[in-house]
């Protein structure tokens, strides 16, 4: 299939944990034979190790500045303080070498070719399941423009975001989305919320086979589950039963295609890198130990260990030291429990 070089699927990640999600996303796009370029925007929180992995799945890996809404008041309503960094995705509008792009969050997996999205206009998106008059900003069609980027930054500075994240800001900027043009309302199959897909079971049974893009919304991401390599089973948390079909597929991609890539690149770092590089290029914490994760969910403290990882604040010389990460990864893959 001939490459369409002036259009691209775009994602972004601010740390190594989300880089794993981006790798699975990139591979899933390759699997469905997209004809568009693949772009991954990253921040300084992504290690050189993971950058080298991303470069094998994306045509362009570009570092951008980390932007933050600084809006703790609104984010506290969502109980998702890590969403402040999602303002970084606004810089996708600066990819002016492309005439049209489709943005995909890193916690997304593509099931079927969806290149037809490039026939849509800016701003095309799927209604948010929580408030359908707003669109969900995990998937949207846009036209890169420095002017639009500057206006978005100006709006962020002057009015902020009603939810503290990029979705509130983008819905304010594209405020007529709900009523302007029905053609900009994408079908749910292009951004199916895996957490809620069975709330209308008859509809899923009828239309589920048509789903093209799955979105693992919420604080629990696919890489936070434990995987038993021997039984090929995932240890689901109590709220994840509705996601199992797609979680299985996500982990199949990770185990078969992404983990070997990460391990190969890690060996290259260990063989050729300095001690400083070895510390900074650690294989990411693909699995949060269950108790720590549950404590984070329960406490909702903005400076919990999970939040620190989300922000790229990793204790390399302490609990997140190289040898502890290695033990934790091995234990998670074997299905064992590893306490820190």
C-alpha positions, 0 to 999 in steps of 0.5 A, spaced: 500 500 500 502 506 498 504 511 503 500 517 504 506 522 507 502 528 508 497 525 513 498 521 519 496 518 526 499 522 532 499 519 539 503 522 545 507 519 551 510 523 557 513 517 560 516 510 559 509 507 562 505 510 557 510 509 551 508 501 552 501 503 550 504 507 544 508 501 542 502 497 542 498 502 539 503 503 533 503 496 532 496 495 532 496 500 526 501 497 523 497 490 523 491 493 520 496 496 514 494 503 515 497 507 509 498 513 513 505 516 517 505 514 524 507 520 529 509 519 536 510 526 540 514 525 547 517 529 553 523 529 556 520 523 561 521 518 556 528 514 556 532 513 551 531 506 551 524 507 550 525 512 544 529 507 541 523 502 541 518 507 539 523 509 533 521 502 530 514 503 530 513 510 528 515 514 522 517 520 527 518 520 534 519 528 536 520 531 543 516 536 545 515 541 551 511 538 557 505 543 558 500 543 564 494 546 565 496 547 573 488 546 574 488 542 580 481 544 583 478 542 577 482 535 576 480 534 583 473 533 581 475 528 576 480 525 581 485 524 576 491 529 577 495 526 572 491 529 567 494 536 567 499 533 563 494 532 557 495 539 555 501 536 552 497 533 546 495 540 544 502 541 540 500 536 535 497 542 532 504 544 530 505 538 526 504 543 520 508 538 515 501 534 515 495 537 512 490 532 516 492 528 522 488 523 527 490 523 534 489 517 538 491 517 546 496 512 548 491 507 551 488 506 545 488 499 540 486 499 533 482 493 531 481 494 524 483 499 518 480 506 519 484 510 514 477 513 512 477 517 518 482 522 514 476 523 509 473 527 515 474 534 517 476 538 523 474 537 529 471 530 528 470 526 534 466 521 538 461 523 543 463 522 550 459 517 554 459 521 560 456 527 557 454 526 549 454 533 548 461 533 549 466 529 544 471 525 547 478 527 546 481 520 545 480 520 538 479 526 533 481 528 526 484 535 526 488 540 521 495 542 523 495 549 524 500 554 528 494 559 528 490 554 532 495 552 536 496 559 539 489 560 540 488 554 544 494 556 548 491 563 549 484 560 551 488 555 556 491 561 559 485 566 559 480 561 561 483 554 563 479 548 562 472 546 565 475 539 567 482 541 568 485 537 562 485 537 554 478 535 553 475 541 557 479 546 553 478 542 546 470 542 547 470 549 549 474 551 543 470 547 538 464 549 542 459 548 536 461 541 535 454 538 538 450 542 533 454 545 528 455 539 523 453 531 524 458 529 519 463 531 525 460 526 529 464 520 529 461 513 530 462 510 537 466 504 533 472 509 532 472 510 540 469 505 544 470 505 551 472 498 553 470 500 560 463 501 558 462 497 552 457 492 556 452 497 559 448 496 553 449 488 552 444 487 546 448 493 542 455 490 543 452 483 541 449 486 535 455 492 533 461 489 537 464 486 530 464 493 527 468 496 532 475 499 529 478 503 535 478 501 543 479 506 548 481 503 555 479 509 559 480 511 566 485 510 571 486 503 570 490 501 564 492 495 560 499 495 563 497 495 570 494 488 570 498 482 572 500 477 566 501 469 567 506 467 561 505 460 563 497 460 563 497 466 558 492 469 563 491 476 565 489 477 573 483 482 572 481 487 577 474 487 580 472 492 575 475 489 569 471 483 567 467 488 561 474 489 558 477 482 558 476 480 550 480 487 548 485 486 554 487 479 552 488 482 545 492 488 548 497 483 552 497 478 546 500 484 542 505 486 548 507 479 549 508 477 542 511 483 539 513 489 544 516 485 550 521 482 545 523 489 542 523 492 549 528 486 552 532 487 545 533 494 546 535 493 553 540 488 552 543 493 547 543 499 553 546 494 558 552 492 553 553 499 550 551 504 555 554 507 561 552 506 568 548 513 568 544 511 561 543 504 565 539 507 570 535 512 566 534 507 560 530 502 565 525 497 562 518 501 564 514 498 570 509 495 566 505 492 572 504 496 578 503 491 584 496 490 586 496 492 593 500 499 591 495 500 585 489 499 590 492 503 595 493 509 590 486 508 587 483 508 595 487 514 597 486 518 591 493 522 593 495 526 588 503 525 590 502 517 590 507 513 587 502 511 581 502 519 580 509 520 581 510 515 575 505 518 571 509 525 572 516 521 570 518 522 578 522 515 578 526 513 584 531 510 581 536 509 587 530 507 591 524 503 590 524 503 583 531 501 582 533 497 576 534 490 580 527 491 583 524 493 576 527 487 574 524 482 579 517 485 579 517 484 571 519 477 572 514 476 578 509 479 574 510 475 568 510 469 572 504 470 575 507 471 582 506 476 587 512 481 588 512 485 594 516 492 595 
